Amino acid sequence: MSSAKKSNAKAPSAATDGSSLKSHAVALVSVQPKDALAVIFAFRFINALCVRTFFQPDEYFQALEPAWHMAFGEGSGAWLTWEWTHQLRSSVHPAIFAFGYWIVQNFGGPGMVPQTKAKWLITAPKVLQTGFAALSDWYSWRLAEKLYGRGSAASWSVLLMALLNPWQWYTSTRTFSNCFETTLTAAALYYFPWGLLGTEDDGNAESKYSSVPLLETWSQINSLRLCLILAAFAVLLRPTNVLIWLAIATLALTRATLSGKSPLTRRNLLVVYREVLLCGSVALGLSLLADRQYYGEWTFPPLTFLHFNVAQDLAVFYGKNDWHYYLSQGIPLLCTTIAPFALQGLFKSLDAEKSNWPATTSNAVKTLSFIVVANISSLSFVAHKEVRFITPLLPALHILAAPYITSFFTTIQDITPANAAPTLGWKRTPLLLAGLLVNVIIGGYLSYFHAAAPIKVVDYLRTEFENIHPKHLAIPRPANVTYDDDFSQELFALFLTPCHATPWRSHLVYPALRARALTCEPPIDTAPGSLQRRTYQDETRRFYADKVGFLKELWPADVPGEDMARFIVGYEGIESALREYFDWSGPGKRHKVELKEVWSSWNGLFTDDDRKSGRLVVWATGFYDDESPYEP
């Protein structure tokens, strides 16, 4: 690219200081993209193996649970939340992980012992998500090379920022739809023809349009098509992703702040419109067919998603944040130690044309800045906010930060041989090492220690089920097998935790392992602002408002009620209520339950929910140890 030579050493660049930094110098090199991808994949695979903590329920309940349902059917024990029963979600994302389950089931499952098969089923989504995380990093780096020059210090810094970002380490290998959206967005931005925003002045004063050839070769057209198809799937997956592409289209059409000459002749505009219509139709058609196959009827989840979350305002049910959340918490958490450089990149992009970058690069930098500003501004009007909702902006933030973090910590040294590679020297090394140490501590703690108990407890329960019921480990459950009455009535585990506080069937695995948890369905059939909605309480809220009262409803004193559990799972704060209920003089005395703590685990230094404070505990009820635990 023409910008490579210019941007390799400047924009912005620290002063050359070879004499003082020779001992810390490294030569800048360019590597083959496929070799870089292999290394990035290996890094992210180690990353995936190190992540053993629970972050947010959507990692499981919006991806792996519907995927499990796709792979193993109705009797598989998957927990489908209200979003799936009301068709708010596209089936495309979980279908990817269902394919992973299918591979394990059909190519290794028949000959595996159930315990080994269970471990492979848990691992399969991690491997697939590792690939998506690696592609996100790789495409971010490739885009930086396209803008700043191949082998440039700025492009390498983008890759290093992506790999060493603690937020990326903590979330990128998790099966969130936002992570997949980020991969699709990074790839689409890489394939986007940035020349559409403007080219260098061709010297032809008679025309306001550039004469630089654009969208004339099959390579250019195919690149645009890849961009549009990836962008379309990103929008279908997460409708808010459309804000990114509206921002790009706005600048391309208005040319506000852009430099150079516009290549948007009538011919090029018609080509773009044609490809948008063609690629959008292909993506939409495939998505509609996939959802038709999954839901059993024609439906359009993005429209349903907007209806429930915007028109019905149900997103507020899951939390409401201040308008400045993305500014005061979102960007700092997303970028951590590079946040100052990302903000500097946003601010400096206003004067990008004053740098020595070519028009294509300066226009791209301005556009990436506008994408960030437009998205954060728009999403700030939505009451329910989460950091992961702006994760697709991270590739843009890394690229914006790259020149400034590079000039802050490095310097290009004098090159003596005529054809030698540029040599990079380091400066402010103690500060750099301190920043890296902070990243390692944050990423390491969050990924390996913080909220690890929810993952450990389902592993414990699965292992206990394997030991207690070794004859009932079939995956999927055989259709022609009947169970004895004692086993069919056994509730193996009752989770008295906040709703969706642990993984479910993707980690419990065995369909015969019956479990029950508190639910938190929103008030779907109530009007926004109505009295019914204001006073509505789901199961989780009712339990924590009156624990003993809820247990009386669960197991009434004079009627059978729900099945008793072999194990009860909860945070240590509920123990007093459990013992009060099951006490020999309490309302649950007829069950003859003597709670015994059989497992517990520390759950981190802090929590964002007081209901999850303290240890996570498993109590054995002893209910199924005797043949007749009931009093008549």
C-alpha positions in Angstrom: 0.0 0.0 0.0 1.2 3.5 -0.7 0.9 4.5 2.9 3.3 1.9 4.2 6.5 3.8 3.7 5.2 7.0 5.1 3.6 5.6 8.2 6.3 3.1 9.1 8.4 5.7 10.8 6.2 8.7 11.6 2.7 10.0 12.5 3.3 10.5 15.3 6.9 9.5 15.9 9.2 10.1 18.8 12.6 11.7 18.2 15.3 9.3 17.1 17.6 8.4 19.9 19.7 5.5 18.8 22.7 6.0 21.1 20.8 5.7 24.4 18.6 2.8 23.4 20.7 0.3 21.4 20.7 -2.2 24.2 16.9 -2.3 24.1 16.4 -2.3 20.4 14.5 -4.8 18.3 14.2 -5.0 14.5 10.7 -4.5 13.0 9.8 -7.4 10.8 6.8 -8.5 8.8 5.6 -12.0 8.9 3.3 -14.2 6.8 -0.3 -13.7 7.9 -1.0 -17.4 8.1 2.0 -17.9 10.4 0.8 -15.0 12.6 -2.7 -16.5 12.8 -1.3 -19.9 13.9 0.6 -18.2 16.8 -2.4 -16.1 17.7 -4.6 -19.2 17.8 -2.2 -21.0 20.1 -2.1 -18.0 22.4 -5.9 -17.8 22.5 -6.2 -21.6 23.1 -4.0 -21.2 26.2 -6.2 -18.2 27.1 -9.3 -20.4 26.8 -7.9 -23.1 29.0 -7.0 -20.5 31.6 -10.5 -19.0 31.8 -12.3 -21.0 34.5 -14.6 -18.4 36.0 -18.2 -17.3 35.5 -18.8 -13.8 34.1 -22.4 -13.4 32.8 -25.3 -15.8 32.1 -25.5 -15.0 28.4 -22.3 -16.9 27.8 -24.3 -20.0 28.4 -28.0 -19.2 28.2 -27.9 -17.3 24.9 -25.4 -19.6 23.1 -24.7 -23.0 24.6 -28.2 -23.9 26.0 -29.9 -23.4 22.6 -27.0 -25.0 20.9 -27.4 -28.1 23.2 -31.1 -28.1 22.4 -30.4 -28.0 18.6 -27.9 -30.9 18.9 -29.7 -33.2 21.3 -33.4 -32.3 21.1 -36.3 -31.7 23.4 -35.4 -34.3 26.1 -31.8 -33.1 26.5 -32.4 -30.9 29.5 -31.4 -27.6 27.9 -32.8 -24.5 29.6 -34.3 -22.2 27.0 -34.9 -18.8 28.4 -37.8 -16.5 27.4 -35.8 -14.9 24.6 -35.8 -18.2 22.8 -39.4 -19.2 23.5 -40.5 -15.7 22.2 -38.1 -15.8 19.2 -35.9 -12.8 20.1 -32.6 -14.4 19.1 -31.1 -15.5 15.9 -30.3 -19.2 15.7 -27.2 -18.6 13.6 -24.8 -18.1 16.5 -25.8 -21.1 18.7 -25.9 -23.2 15.5 -22.1 -22.9 15.3 -21.7 -24.5 18.7 -24.4 -27.1 17.9 -22.1 -28.1 15.1 -19.3 -28.6 17.6 -21.6 -30.8 19.7 -22.5 -32.7 16.5 -18.9 -33.4 15.7 -18.2 -34.8 19.2 -21.4 -36.9 19.1 -20.9 -38.4 15.6 -17.1 -38.7 15.3 -16.1 -39.6 18.8 -19.2 -40.1 20.9 -20.2 -43.7 20.0 -16.9 -45.1 21.2 -16.3 -42.9 24.2 -17.0 -43.6 27.8 -19.6 -41.1 29.0 -17.2 -39.3 31.3 -14.7 -38.6 28.5 -17.5 -37.7 26.1 -18.8 -35.2 28.7 -15.4 -33.5 28.9 -15.2 -33.2 25.1 -18.7 -31.7 25.0 -17.6 -29.1 27.5 -14.4 -28.4 25.5 -15.8 -28.2 22.0 -17.3 -24.7 22.3 -14.1 -23.5 23.8 -12.1 -24.6 20.8 -14.6 -23.0 18.4 -14.6 -19.7 20.3 -10.8 -19.8 20.4 -10.9 -19.7 16.6 -13.2 -16.7 16.6 -11.1 -14.9 19.2 -8.0 -15.5 17.2 -9.6 -14.2 14.0 -10.7 -11.0 15.8 -7.1 -10.3 16.9 -5.8 -11.2 13.5 -8.2 -9.1 11.5 -7.6 -6.1 13.8 -3.8 -6.5 13.1 -4.4 -6.9 9.4 -6.5 -3.8 9.3 -3.8 -1.9 11.1 -1.2 -3.1 8.6 -3.5 -1.9 5.8 -3.7 1.6 7.4 -0.3 2.1 9.0 1.9 -0.1 6.8 2.9 -3.7 6.8 5.5 -4.4 9.5 5.0 -0.9 11.0 5.4 -0.3 14.8 1.8 0.9 15.0 0.4 -2.2 13.4 2.4 -4.5 15.7 1.3 -2.5 18.7 -2.4 -3.2 17.7 -1.7 -6.9 17.8 0.1 -6.6 21.1 -2.7 -4.5 22.6 -5.3 -7.0 21.6 -3.3 -10.0 23.0 -2.4 -8.2 26.3 -5.7 -6.5 26.9 -7.1 -8.0 30.1 -10.7 -7.5 28.9 -9.9 -9.5 25.8 -8.2 -12.2 27.9 -11.2 -12.3 30.2 -14.0 -12.3 27.6 -12.8 -13.1 24.1 -12.8 -16.9 24.5 -16.3 -16.9 26.0 -19.3 -17.8 23.9 -21.0 -14.4 24.0 -22.7 -13.2 20.9 -20.9 -9.9 21.4 -17.5 -11.7 21.0 -18.7 -13.3 17.7 -20.0 -9.9 16.7 -16.6 -8.4 17.4 -15.0 -10.9 15.1 -17.5 -10.3 12.3 -17.0 -6.5 12.7 -13.2 -6.7 12.7 -13.2 -8.9 9.6 -15.8 -6.7 7.8 -13.7 -3.5 8.6 -10.6 -5.2 7.2 -12.4 -6.0 3.9 -14.1 -2.6 3.6 -12.7 -0.6 0.7 -11.4 2.4 2.6 -10.7 4.2 -0.6 -14.4 4.9 -0.8 -13.9 7.6 1.8 -11.5 9.5 -0.4 -8.2 9.3 -2.3 -5.2 11.4 -2.9 -5.7 14.4 -5.2 -5.1 13.1 -8.7 -4.3 16.5 -10.1 -7.4 16.7 -12.3 -9.0 20.0 -11.4 -11.8 19.6 -14.0 -13.6 16.9 -11.9 -14.5 16.8 -8.3 -14.4 13.0 -8.4 -11.2 11.0 -8.1 -10.0 9.1 -11.2 -8.3 6.5 -9.1 -9.6 3.1 -10.1 -12.0 1.7 -7.5 -14.4 -1.3 -7.5 -13.3 -2.2 -11.0 -11.5 -5.5 -10.5 -13.0 -8.8 -9.2 -10.7 -8.6 -6.3 -12.0 -5.3 -5.2 -15.6 -6.4 -5.7 -15.2 -9.6 -3.8 -13.6 -7.7 -0.9 -16.6 -5.4 -0.8 -18.9 -8.5 -0.9 -17.1 -10.1 2.0 -17.4 -6.9 4.0 -21.1 -6.6 3.3 -22.0 -10.2 4.1 -20.0 -10.2 7.4 -21.6 -6.8 8.3 -25.0 -8.1 7.5 -24.6 -11.2 9.7 -23.3 -8.9 12.5 -26.4 -6.8 12.3 -28.7 -9.8 12.2 -26.9 -11.2 15.2 -26.9 -7.9 17.2 -29.2 -5.3 15.6 -27.2 -2.5 17.4 -24.3 -3.3 15.1 -26.0 -1.3 12.4 -24.8 1.8 14.2 -21.3 1.1 13.0 -22.3 0.9 9.4 -24.6 3.9 9.5 -21.6 5.9 10.8 -19.4 4.8 7.9 -22.2 5.5 5.4 -22.9 8.9 6.9 -19.3 10.0 6.5 -18.9 8.5 3.0 -22.0 10.3 1.7 -21.6 13.6 3.4 -17.8 13.6 3.4 -17.9 15.7 6.6 -14.3 16.2 7.8 -12.9 13.9 5.2 -9.9 14.8 3.0 -8.9 14.0 -0.6 -11.2 13.6 -3.6 -14.4 11.5 -3.5 -14.4 8.4 -5.6 -18.2 8.1 -5.3 -19.1 8.6 -8.9 -22.5 7.6 -10.1 -21.0 4.4 -11.3 -19.4 3.5 -8.0 -22.5 4.4 -6.1 -24.6 2.1 -8.2 -22.0 -0.7 -7.7 -22.2 -0.2 -3.9 -26.0 -0.1 -3.9 -26.1 -3.2 -6.0 -23.8 -5.1 -3.7 -25.5 -3.9 -0.6 -28.8 -5.2 -1.9 -27.3 -8.5 -3.2 -25.2 -9.3 -0.1 -27.9 -8.1 2.3 -30.4 -10.3 0.6 -28.2 -13.4 0.7 -27.4 -12.9 4.5 -31.1 -12.2 5.3 -32.3 -15.2 3.3 -29.8 -17.6 5.0 -30.8 -16.2 8.4 -34.5 -16.5 7.7 -34.0 -20.1 6.6 -32.0 -21.0 9.7 -34.6 -19.4 12.0 -37.4 -21.1 10.1 -35.6 -24.5 10.6 -35.1 -23.8 14.3 -38.3 -22.2 15.4 -40.6 -24.1 13.0 -42.1 -21.0 11.5 -41.1 -17.9 9.6 -39.9 -15.3 12.0 -37.5 -12.3 12.1 -35.7 -12.2 15.5 -34.1 -8.7 15.1 -37.5 -7.1 14.8 -38.8 -9.1 17.8 -35.7 -8.1 19.7 -36.3 -4.4 19.1 -40.0 -4.8 20.0 -39.5 -6.3 23.4 -36.4 -4.4 24.4 -37.3 -1.0 23.0 -41.0 -0.8 22.5 -41.9 -2.9 25.5 -38.8 -1.6 27.5 -38.1 -5.0 29.0 -34.4 -4.5 29.0 -34.8 -2.2 32.0 -35.9 -5.3 34.0 -32.3 -6.5 33.9 -30.8 -3.2 35.2 -30.6 0.5 34.6 -27.4 2.5 34.3 -26.5 6.2 34.4 -26.2 8.0 31.0 -22.4 8.3 31.4 -21.9 4.6 32.1 -20.0 3.9 28.8 -17.7 7.0 29.4 -17.1 6.5 33.1 -16.9 2.7 33.2 -17.3 1.2 29.7 -14.2 2.6 28.0 -12.0 2.3 31.1 -12.9 -1.4 31.6 -12.7 -2.1 27.9 -9.3 -0.5 27.4 -7.9 -0.6 30.9 -4.2 0.6 30.8 -4.4 1.8 27.2 -7.5 4.0 27.8 -5.5 7.3 27.9 -4.0 6.5 24.4 -7.4 5.5 23.0 -8.9 8.8 24.2 -5.8 10.6 22.7 -6.4 8.8 19.4 -10.1 9.9 19.4 -9.2 13.5 20.1 -6.2 13.7 17.7 -8.3 12.1 14.9 -9.9 15.5 14.4 -6.6 16.8 12.9 -5.6 13.6 11.2 -5.1 15.4 7.9 -2.2 17.3 9.5 -0.2 14.2 10.0 1.9 12.6 7.3 -0.7 9.9 6.7 -2.1 9.6 3.2 -5.7 10.5 2.7 -7.0 6.9 2.9 -5.4 6.4 6.3 -6.4 9.8 7.8 -10.0 9.3 6.5 -10.1 5.8 8.0 -8.9 7.1 11.4 -11.6 9.8 11.4 -14.2 7.2 10.5 -13.1 4.8 13.2 -13.3 7.7 15.7 -16.8 8.6 14.4 -17.9 5.0 14.8 -16.8 5.0 18.5 -18.5 8.4 19.2 -21.7 7.6 17.4 -22.1 4.2 19.0 -21.4 5.3 22.5 -23.6 8.4 22.1 -26.5 6.3 20.7 -26.2 3.4 23.2 -26.1 5.9 26.1 -29.7 6.6 25.5 -30.6 3.0 26.2 -31.3 2.4 29.9 -29.8 -1.0 30.2 -26.0 -0.9 29.6 -23.2 -3.4 29.7 -19.5 -3.1 28.8 -19.7 -6.1 26.5 -22.3 -4.2 24.4 -19.5 -1.9 23.1 -16.9 -4.7 22.7 -17.2 -4.5 18.9 -15.6 -1.0 19.2 -12.4 -2.5 20.7 -10.6 -3.1 17.3 -11.2 0.6 16.4 -10.0 1.8 19.8 -6.8 -0.3 19.5 -6.1 1.1 16.0 -6.8 4.7 17.2 -4.5 4.2 20.2 -1.7 2.5 18.2 0.3 5.5 16.9 0.3 7.3 20.3 1.2 4.3 22.5 3.9 3.5 20.0 5.5 7.0 20.1 5.1 7.1 23.9 7.0 3.9 24.5 9.3 3.4 21.5 11.5 5.3 19.1 12.8 4.5 15.6 16.6 4.3 15.6 19.0 5.3 12.9 19.5 2.7 10.2 23.1 2.4 9.0 22.8 -0.3 6.2 20.9 0.9 3.2 18.5 -2.1 3.2 18.2 -2.9 6.9 14.9 -3.2 8.6 13.9 -0.4 10.9 15.0 -0.9 14.5 12.7 -0.1 17.4 14.1 1.2 20.7 12.2 1.3 24.0 11.7 4.2 26.3 9.8 4.7 29.6 10.4 1.0 30.2 9.5 1.0 33.9 6.1 2.5 33.1 5.6 0.0 30.3 6.4 -2.9 32.6 4.1 -1.5 35.3 1.3 -1.3 32.8 1.9 -4.9 31.6 2.0 -6.1 35.2 -1.4 -4.4 35.9 -2.9 -6.1 32.8 -1.5 -9.5 33.9 -2.8 -9.1 37.4 -6.3 -8.0 36.3 -6.6 -10.6 33.6 -5.2 -13.4 35.7 -7.4 -12.8 38.7 -10.6 -12.3 36.8 -10.0 -15.3 34.6 -8.7 -17.8 37.1 -10.0 -16.8 40.5 -12.9 -14.4 40.5 -16.3 -16.1 40.5 -14.8 -19.6 39.8 -17.2 -21.3 42.2 -20.2 -21.4 39.7 -18.0 -23.4 37.3 -16.6 -25.6 40.0 -20.0 -26.4 41.5 -21.5 -27.8 38.3 -18.4 -29.9 37.8 -18.8 -31.2 41.3 -22.5 -32.1 40.7 -21.7 -33.8 37.4 -19.0 -35.9 39.0 -21.3 -36.9 41.9 -24.0 -37.9 39.4 -21.4 -40.1 37.6 -20.6 -41.8 40.9 -24.1 -42.2 42.2 -25.9 -43.1 39.0 -23.3 -44.7 36.7 -26.1 -46.4 34.7 -27.8 -43.2 33.7 -25.0 -41.4 31.8 -26.3 -41.8 28.2 -26.0 -38.7 26.0 -28.5 -38.1 24.6 -31.1 -39.9 26.7 -32.3 -43.1 24.9 -35.9 -42.8 23.8 -36.9 -46.4 24.7 -35.4 -46.6 28.2 -37.7 -46.4 31.2 -36.4 -45.5 34.7 -37.6 -46.9 38.0 -39.9 -44.7 40.1 -37.3 -43.8 42.6 -34.8 -42.4 40.0 -37.5 -40.7 37.9 -38.7 -38.8 40.9 -35.3 -37.8 42.1 -34.4 -34.1 41.8 -30.6 -34.3 41.9 -29.9 -30.6 42.5 -31.9 -27.5 43.5 -30.2 -24.2 42.9 -31.3 -21.5 45.4 -29.0 -18.9 43.9 -29.8 -15.8 41.8 -31.3 -16.7 38.5 -28.8 -18.1 35.9 -25.9 -17.8 38.4 -24.2 -21.0 37.1 -23.9 -22.8 33.7 -26.6 -25.3 33.0 -26.8 -28.3 30.7 -23.6 -27.4 28.8 -21.8 -28.3 32.0 -24.2 -30.6 33.8 -24.2 -32.5 30.5 -26.2 -35.6 31.4 -29.9 -35.4 30.4 -30.9 -37.7 33.2 -29.5 -35.3 35.8 -32.6 -33.5 36.9 -32.0 -30.0 38.3 -34.2 -27.1 39.2 -33.2 -23.4 39.6 -34.9 -20.2 40.5 -36.3 -18.4 37.4 -36.4 -14.7 36.5 -38.7 -14.3 33.6 -39.6 -10.6 32.9 -43.2 -9.4 33.0 -43.8 -9.9 29.3 -47.6 -9.5 29.3 -47.5 -6.2 31.2 -47.5 -2.7 29.8 -44.5 -0.3 30.3 -45.0 1.8 33.4 -48.1 -0.2 34.6 -48.8 -1.1 38.2 -48.5 -4.7 37.3 -45.0 -4.3 36.0 -43.9 -2.1 38.9 -45.1 -4.7 41.5 -44.0 -7.8 39.6 -41.6 -10.1 41.3 -40.0 -13.1 39.7 -39.0 -16.3 41.6 -35.6 -15.1 42.5 -36.8 -11.8 44.0 -39.6 -13.7 45.9 -37.1 -16.1 47.4 -34.7 -13.5 48.6 -37.5 -11.3 49.9 -38.8 -14.2 52.1 -36.7 -17.3 52.0 -38.6 -19.4 54.5 -41.9 -18.3 53.0 -40.7 -19.3 49.5 -39.6 -22.8 50.8 -43.1 -23.2 52.3 -44.6 -22.6 48.9 -42.0 -25.0 47.3 -42.7 -27.8 49.8 -46.1 -27.0 51.6 -46.8 -28.7 55.0 -50.0 -30.4 54.0 -49.5 -31.3 50.3 -46.6 -33.0 48.4 -45.3 -29.9 46.6 -42.3 -30.2 44.3 -39.8 -33.0 44.5 -37.2 -32.8 47.2 -33.6 -32.4 46.0 -30.6 -34.6 46.8 -28.4 -31.6 46.9 -29.2 -27.9 47.5 -26.9 -25.3 46.1 -26.7 -21.7 47.4 -24.5 -19.0 48.8 -23.8 -19.3 52.4 -26.1 -16.4 53.3 -29.2 -18.7 52.8 -28.0 -21.4 55.3 -29.9 -20.0 58.3 -33.2 -19.9 56.3 -32.7 -23.5 55.2 -32.0 -24.7 58.7 -34.9 -22.8 60.1 -37.2 -24.5 57.5 -35.8 -28.0 58.0 -35.4 -27.8 61.7 -37.2 -30.6 63.7 -39.7 -27.9 64.9 -39.8 -26.0 61.5 -42.3 -26.1 58.7 -40.3 -28.7 56.8 -39.8 -31.2 59.6 -41.9 -33.9 57.8 -39.1 -34.3 55.3 -36.7 -35.5 58.0 -33.9 -33.6 56.2 -30.6 -33.1 58.0 -28.6 -30.7 56.0 -24.9 -31.6 55.7 -22.4 -29.3 53.9 -20.5 -31.5 51.5 -18.8 -28.9 49.3 -18.0 -25.2 49.3 -15.8 -22.8 47.4 -14.5 -19.3 47.8 -16.1 -17.0 45.1 -13.8 -14.0 44.9 -12.7 -10.8 46.6 -15.8 -8.8 45.6 -19.2 -9.2 43.9 -21.6 -6.9 42.1 -24.6 -8.7 43.8 -24.8 -9.0 47.6 -26.9 -12.1 47.1 -23.7 -13.8 45.8 -21.4 -12.8 48.7 -19.5 -15.4 50.6 -18.8 -19.0 49.7 -20.9 -21.1 47.3 -22.1 -24.1 49.2 -23.6 -27.5 48.4 -25.7 -29.2 51.1 -26.7 -32.8 51.0 -30.3 -33.4 52.2 -30.0 -37.1 52.8 -33.5 -37.4 51.4 -32.7 -40.2 49.1 -30.5 -42.2 51.5 -33.6 -43.9 53.1 -36.4 -45.6 51.3 -39.2 -43.6 53.1 -38.1 -40.2 54.3 -41.6 -38.8 54.5 -43.7 -38.9 57.6 -47.3 -39.7 56.7 
